[in-house]
């Protein structure tokens, strides 16, 4: 387990290969690809002929042999094909739900959000926070310092909202909101002065809380200027931001960040309920336009926002969007699933993910846990403070992995100090290669289709509460978790919750033979021919594989990812918010 004490900062070094080795690699790539491509092409042509014969005449034995041959040829193709591009790994942080409370007191009443009280009862609270209260400034500083210690030079930071505390509106005003956002902005900029920071609004960031305005230019202008978000946003993003708190930024010709203000769609936003406005601030129309423009130039998109679509897995009666907004939003992101590489949300305070059952209509949605340890007003457990580091391919934009860090709040308050630990690494925890749509679907498949030991399901439940799981999730609770992950629309979710779902992804039905119509008899000579050709093809395939492993020859394997990024070597153990 990685343990980082934020009082010290790690320094890292990098190395690069020499130009001579680069030229050698390129030469071997050309040699190997030219010597094997013709062989593989011929093998595939022969295989096609064999498949045609087997489909019409093949017996079970012959079909089994063909399966082996096909597997070996597939291995040839994976190992010997030239790489489409070199992986250029980059990293970015996501930090969410600070909920910093300036009135947090070491002697405050935990029944009153740890605020000072006139009560005669004396309280001694932890300096880093309390599970019944919001973040102290010390906890916020510790989380940002930990980011700097763990990876000081990220490509960018996604700051996904809810920086204001869970306090009654009568004790707060709009000036307090603006000042809180300014203070965190200044803290982030002081620690990461040369890093792009992309903020998003949370439902607690307007005043009154939850009532995000859709036609208040003054509010958005105040955030831009007084809270100093103008330092974070590119100048050409100011117009859409003033219109409704959303913007986009192209990191490169391959990747664009789209920051949305999904607090406009929040189910507790009375302003949008009363307005009957089907597209507050024109954000949905703008989102469609941004995705269409990206598609036309073959650019991929990350969506960053605070409130996610769907429901809360720990209380599935709580839907995050108004139903109409939820369906309209899902229509758009499903239509452009081939453009959107991933979604990044906060809001829940817990660690979860979402993925549709159809890979053609879904992109993975990562719901990151919060910095605040506050036990929400919903019937849930509390969680430890958390931050998340993502690894991605700068060339393609593909998300490769993430590293989830947390602070053991109880230990920190008992004298251990602010030691931020690596809780888990996604690819290692769920046995996948990366975080694209198919890999995340594979991870979800492992979670919801329980094995005998419920290994992956128990990991998910443990991580969901940031290593604070009490092992009290009954069958109804487990069913709700699974339904919430896969169903992001209200109708589908209700159907899932009310059914005895068998929890498997759709597969192609297998053909079967009627008892009165047995499989056709295969002549001996046909079987002999198929076996001989298959054996020859198998020998050829193995020979090609051996060529790929010859010293000095180019070999392309599916990439493996280091367990720990570049900040040092270690190992990992495996209602309203």
Secondary structure, DSSP 4 states (H G I P E B T S, - for coil): --EEETTS----------HHHHHHHHHHHHHHHHHHHHHHHHHHHHHHHHHHHHHHH--HHHHHHHHHHHHHHHHHHHHHSPPSS---EEEEEEE----B-TT--TT-BGGGTTB--S-S------TT--TTS-B-HHHHHHHHHHHHHH-S--SEEEE-S--B-S--GGG--HHHHHHHHHHHHHHHHHH-TTSEEEE---TTSSSSTT---SS-HHHHHHHHHTS-GGGTS-GGGHHHHHHHS-EEEESSSSEEEEE--GGGGBTT-HHHHHHT-TTGGGHHHHHHHHHHHHHHTT-EEEEE-SS-SSEETTEEEEESB-HHHHHHHHHHHHHTTTTEEEEEE-SSSS-EEE--S-GGG--EEEEPPPS-----SSS-----EEEEEEEEETTT--EEEEEEEEE-HHHIIIII-SEEEEEEEHHHHHT-S--SHHHHHHHHHHHHS--TT-HHHHHHHHHHTTS---S---HHHHHHHHHHHH--SHHHHHHHHTS--------PPPP---TTSPPPPPPHHHHHHHHHHHHHHHHHHHHHHHHHHSTTS---------SS-TT----------
